[in-house]
Amino acid sequence: MPSTYSDLKIELIATGEQSGTWGTTTNTNLGTAIEDAITGSANVTFSSGTVTLSLTNTNAPQTARNLRLNLTGTSGGAQNLIVPGIQKLYLINNGCADTITVKNATGTGIAVPAGKSTYVYNDATNVVDPVNYLATLTLGTDLAVTEGGTGSSSAAGARLNLGAASSGGNNDITAITGLTTPLAVNQGGMGSATHTANAVLIGEGTSPVTTVSPGATGNVLVSNGTDWISGNAEAFPSGTRLVFQQTTAPTGWTKDTTHNNKAFRVVSGAASSGGSVAFTTAFASKSVAGSIANKTAGGTVGSTTLALSQIPSHTHGGVPTTSGSGSYALYSGQKFGGAQATTNTSAAGSGGSHNHSFSGTAHNHTFTGTAINLAVQYVDLIIAAKA
């Protein structure tokens, strides 16, 4: 059975074939075919047209098998490099003066700019980017704007190179020129290139800002319930009365002198006026004057018989009687026959307190003075809030 070949055209020796020579074939597979696919580089020369690479059944050196394809020659404008429809990774170095698109017969391919090198992957259907994600990337030099970078390693330098403004304070913007249409509201603009002089700007949501002109002299900005307009300031109706804490009435008002030296009274009913005494008279210093009529109190004190406990303690002198029974006769100072024995009675009486009852006639004292009239004059006020 003869040998067969892989997609990279590595010779696959059939069983029992190449007796005595299989080592040479194997060495060529390893030292040429596989080595070219892993590290090999080959030149591809352009001559103002498309270049098509192919692979044949041999393990001898073939351009399409190499890892790196070095594009040279005269491109004569953008050209295509068509590679075989197999699964293979290529490193393309475009040394031509124009963009070369690397593709297979069925796909759209990858365009490699002039003077650039990149990896592409041939998946047998199309040639695509082999990498779409890098966890980290460190460049030795700043990537130029023409290569998709900013040409700077600082934000300020990048904005300068890109002609962009910073976010936030935008303190590096000195002017904006070249605008052909006004910035829209949702772009941070006002949606209009000019506005009426001396007018007030009115926001209109996402629509362009509108203006309200001053109008007549004395006009103010007035809400009509939906929008703002220029209109007359709402005046007080003629005849409206207000209280001012000043001597002279304001301009446009007339001082009312009907009421003077009166108090204010707040009422919830009808407003009126009343009272008869001037404010300062009613609350002036007043002295109370008058007299109290004399009254004579009359009555009697009732008699009281003192009990033994209510009289002072005392004794009585006397002599014993002849009966010897312990009785005594009062001693009056007479002498009976000869010498007589005399003695005093035991002390009696405690000196206690006692009361006398009294009954008198009820009476009143009358006072006559000067009346103070506090019927201060007043003017009624109501409390009202303008709608």
C-alpha positions in Angstrom: 0.0 0.0 0.0 1.5 3.4 -0.9 2.0 6.2 1.6 -0.8 8.8 2.4 -0.4 12.5 3.4 -1.9 14.7 6.2 -3.3 18.2 5.6 0.2 19.6 6.2 1.5 17.0 3.7 3.4 15.0 6.2 4.0 11.6 4.7 2.3 8.8 6.5 4.1 5.5 5.6 1.8 2.5 5.1 2.4 -0.7 7.1 5.2 -2.7 5.6 6.2 0.0 3.1 9.6 1.6 2.6 11.7 -1.2 4.1 15.2 0.1 4.5 14.2 3.7 3.6 11.5 4.6 6.1 14.0 6.3 8.3 14.8 8.8 5.6 11.1 9.5 5.1 10.6 9.9 8.8 13.6 12.3 9.2 12.2 14.4 6.3 8.8 14.5 8.1 10.4 15.6 11.3 13.2 17.8 10.1 11.4 19.5 7.2 7.7 19.2 7.1 6.9 19.5 10.9 9.7 21.9 11.5 8.5 24.2 8.8 4.9 24.2 10.2 6.2 25.0 13.7 9.0 27.6 13.0 9.5 27.9 9.3 9.4 31.1 7.4 9.0 31.5 3.6 8.8 34.5 1.2 5.7 35.1 -0.9 6.4 37.5 -3.8 3.7 39.7 -5.2 3.7 41.1 -8.7 0.7 43.4 -8.9 -1.8 40.6 -8.5 -3.3 37.9 -6.3 -1.1 35.1 -5.1 -2.5 31.6 -4.5 -0.6 29.1 -2.4 -1.2 25.3 -2.5 0.0 22.1 -1.0 0.9 18.9 -2.8 1.5 15.3 -1.6 5.1 15.6 -0.7 7.0 16.2 2.5 9.5 18.3 0.7 9.6 22.1 1.5 6.4 23.9 0.5 5.6 27.6 1.1 2.0 27.1 2.3 3.2 24.8 5.1 5.4 27.4 6.9 4.3 29.2 10.0 5.5 32.7 8.9 4.8 34.1 5.5 6.9 37.1 4.5 5.0 39.1 1.9 7.4 40.9 -0.5 7.4 42.3 -4.1 5.3 44.8 -5.8 1.7 44.8 -4.7 0.4 47.4 -7.2 -2.5 48.1 -4.9 -4.5 46.1 -2.4 -4.2 42.4 -3.2 -5.3 38.9 -1.9 -3.2 36.1 -0.6 -5.2 32.8 -1.0 -4.0 30.0 1.3 -5.1 26.3 1.2 -8.4 25.4 2.9 -6.9 23.6 5.9 -6.8 24.4 9.6 -3.5 26.2 10.2 -2.1 29.2 12.1 -0.1 31.8 10.1 2.1 34.7 11.1 1.8 37.2 8.3 4.5 39.9 7.8 3.3 42.3 5.1 6.3 43.9 3.7 4.4 45.2 0.7 3.4 48.8 0.1 -0.4 48.0 0.2 -2.8 46.1 2.3 -2.9 42.3 1.6 -6.0 40.3 2.5 -5.2 36.8 3.7 -8.1 34.4 2.9 -9.0 31.0 1.6 -11.2 30.2 -1.3 -14.5 30.5 0.7 -14.0 33.2 3.3 -13.6 37.0 3.5 -10.3 36.8 5.3 -8.2 39.3 7.3 -6.8 42.5 5.8 -3.2 43.1 6.9 -2.0 46.7 6.5 1.2 47.6 4.8 4.2 47.2 7.0 2.4 45.3 9.7 2.7 41.8 11.1 -0.2 39.8 12.7 -1.4 36.3 13.4 -4.3 34.8 11.5 -6.0 31.5 11.7 -7.2 29.5 8.8 -10.2 27.4 10.0 -10.6 25.8 6.6 -13.7 27.9 5.9 -12.4 31.4 6.6 -9.3 33.2 7.8 -10.0 34.9 11.1 -8.4 36.6 14.1 -7.0 33.9 16.4 -7.2 36.2 19.5 -10.1 38.3 20.7 -9.2 38.7 24.3 -6.0 39.7 26.2 -6.0 39.7 30.0 -3.2 42.2 30.1 -1.2 44.1 27.4 2.0 46.1 27.9 3.4 48.1 25.0 6.9 49.3 24.8 5.8 52.5 23.1 2.4 54.2 22.9 0.2 52.9 20.2 -0.3 55.5 17.5 -3.6 57.0 16.6 -3.2 55.6 13.1 -2.9 52.1 14.6 -6.0 52.4 16.7 -4.3 53.8 19.8 -4.1 57.3 21.4 -0.4 57.9 20.9 -0.1 58.8 24.6 0.2 57.1 28.0 -1.7 59.9 29.8 -5.4 60.8 29.6 -4.6 64.5 28.8 -2.2 63.5 26.1 -4.7 61.1 24.6 -7.4 63.7 24.5 -5.0 66.1 22.9 -4.0 63.6 20.2 -7.6 62.5 19.6 -9.0 66.0 19.8 -11.4 64.9 22.6 -12.6 66.7 25.7 -12.3 65.3 29.2 -15.2 64.3 31.3 -16.2 66.0 34.5 -15.1 69.6 34.8 -13.8 69.7 31.2 -11.3 72.3 32.3 -9.1 71.6 29.2 -11.7 72.8 26.8 -11.0 76.3 25.6 -13.2 76.4 22.5 -15.4 74.3 20.3 -15.2 75.1 16.6 -16.4 73.4 13.4 -19.9 72.5 14.5 -22.2 72.6 11.6 -25.4 72.2 13.7 -26.1 73.2 17.3 -25.6 70.6 20.0 -28.9 68.9 20.9 -30.2 69.1 24.5 -29.4 65.4 25.1 -25.8 66.2 24.0 -25.4 68.9 26.5 -26.4 71.7 24.1 -29.4 74.0 23.8 -30.6 72.9 20.4 -30.4 76.4 18.9 -27.6 78.5 17.5 -29.1 81.9 18.6 -31.5 83.3 21.2 -33.5 86.5 21.5 -31.5 89.2 23.2 -32.5 90.0 26.8 -35.0 87.1 26.8 -35.4 84.5 29.5 -34.5 80.9 28.5 -37.2 78.3 29.1 -36.4 74.6 29.2 -38.5 72.3 27.0 -37.4 68.8 28.1 -35.4 67.2 25.2 -36.6 69.8 22.7 -34.6 73.0 22.0 -34.6 75.7 24.6 -37.2 78.5 24.0 -37.2 82.1 25.1 -39.6 84.6 26.6 -39.1 88.2 25.7 -39.5 91.0 28.3 -42.6 92.5 26.8 -44.1 95.8 28.2 -42.4 97.8 30.9 -43.2 96.4 34.4 -43.9 92.9 33.1 -42.8 89.9 35.1 -42.4 86.2 34.4 -45.8 84.7 35.0 -47.0 81.1 34.9 -50.1 80.3 32.9 -50.3 76.9 34.5 -48.5 75.2 31.6 -45.6 77.5 30.6 -44.0 80.8 31.5 -45.0 84.0 29.8 -44.3 87.7 30.1 -47.3 89.5 31.8 -48.4 92.2 34.2 -47.6 91.7 37.8 -50.9 90.7 39.6 -52.0 93.9 41.4 -54.2 94.4 44.5 -57.8 95.3 43.5 -58.7 98.9 44.1 -60.0 99.5 47.6 -57.9 96.7 49.2 -56.8 97.7 52.7 -53.6 96.5 54.3 -51.7 97.3 57.4 -48.3 99.0 57.0 -45.7 99.6 59.8 -44.6 103.0 58.5 -45.7 106.7 58.8 -46.3 107.4 55.1 -48.4 105.3 52.8 -46.4 103.5 50.0 -46.6 104.8 46.4 -50.0 104.0 44.9 -51.7 103.8 48.3 -53.6 106.4 50.3 -53.4 106.7 54.1 -56.8 106.2 55.8 -57.2 108.6 58.8 -60.7 107.5 59.7 -59.5 105.4 62.7 -56.9 106.8 65.2 -55.6 105.7 68.6 -57.6 102.4 68.4 -56.7 98.7 69.0 -56.9 95.9 66.5 -59.3 93.0 67.1 -59.1 89.8 65.0 -62.6 88.3 64.3 -63.9 85.4 62.3 -67.2 87.0 61.5 -68.1 90.4 60.0 -65.4 93.1 60.3 -66.6 96.3 62.1 -65.4 98.8 64.8 -66.6 99.7 68.2 -65.6 100.8 71.7 -65.8 104.3 73.3 -62.5 105.0 75.0 -59.3 105.9 73.2 -56.6 103.3 73.4 -54.1 105.5 75.3 -56.9 106.8 77.6 -58.1 103.3 78.5 -54.7 102.0 79.4 -53.4 105.2 81.1 -52.2 105.0 84.8 -55.3 105.0 87.1 -55.6 105.7 90.9 -58.4 104.0 92.8 -60.4 106.4 95.1 -63.3 105.9 97.5 -64.4 105.4 101.1 -65.6 102.6 103.5 -68.7 103.4 105.7 -68.3 102.9 109.5 -70.2 100.2 111.3 -70.8 99.7 115.1 -70.7 96.1 116.2 -73.2 95.1 119.0 -73.9 92.0 121.1 -73.9 90.4 124.7 -71.5 88.2 126.6 -73.3 85.3 128.4 -72.8 84.6 132.2 -70.7 81.5 133.3 -70.7 79.7 136.7 -67.1 78.7 137.5 -66.6 75.1 138.5 -64.2 74.1 141.3 -61.6 73.1 138.7 -61.8 76.6 137.1 -61.1 78.6 140.4 -57.6 79.3 141.8 -56.3 76.8 144.3 -57.0 78.0 148.0 -57.7 76.9 151.7 -60.0 77.9 154.5 -58.9 78.3 158.2 -60.9 76.7 161.1 -61.0 74.8 164.5 -62.0 71.2 165.1 -65.3 70.6 166.7 -65.7 69.1 170.2 -67.0 65.9 168.8 -63.6 65.0 167.7 -65.0 63.5 164.6 -62.6 65.4 162.3 -65.1 68.2 161.6 -64.0 71.8 161.6 -65.7 75.0 162.3 -64.6 78.0 160.5 -62.3 80.1 162.5 -63.4 83.6 162.7 -60.7 84.9 165.1 -62.7 84.6 168.3 -61.2 83.0 171.2 -63.1 80.1 173.0 -62.1 79.8 176.7 -58.4 79.4 176.5 -56.0 78.5 174.0 -57.5 76.8 171.0 -56.0 74.6 168.4 -56.4 76.1 164.8 -55.8 74.6 161.4 -56.5 75.1 157.7 -58.7 73.0 155.3 -57.1 71.2 152.5 -56.4 73.2 149.3 -59.1 73.2 146.7 -59.4 74.7 143.1 -57.2 74.1 140.0 -57.2 77.5 138.3 -58.5 76.0 135.0 -59.6 78.1 132.0 -63.2 78.9 131.1 -65.1 80.5 128.3 -67.8 83.1 127.9 -70.3 82.8 125.0 -70.9 85.8 122.9 -73.7 86.6 120.4 -73.4 89.7 118.2 -75.2 91.3 115.3 -74.0 90.7 111.7 -73.0 93.8 109.7 -71.4 94.8 106.3 -68.9 97.5 105.1 -69.7 99.4 101.9 -67.1 100.9 99.5 -67.7 103.6 97.0 -65.0 104.4 94.3 -64.5 105.8 90.8 -65.2 103.4 87.9 -62.5 102.7 85.3 -63.9 102.4 81.7 -61.9 99.8 79.7 -64.2 99.8 76.7 -61.1 100.6 74.4 -61.9 101.6 70.9 -61.0 99.0 68.3 -61.0 98.2 64.7 -61.8 94.6 63.6 -59.4 92.8 61.3 -59.7 89.4 59.5 -56.9 87.0 58.6 -56.9 86.0 54.9 -54.5 84.3 52.5 -54.4 85.2 48.9 -55.2 82.2 46.7 
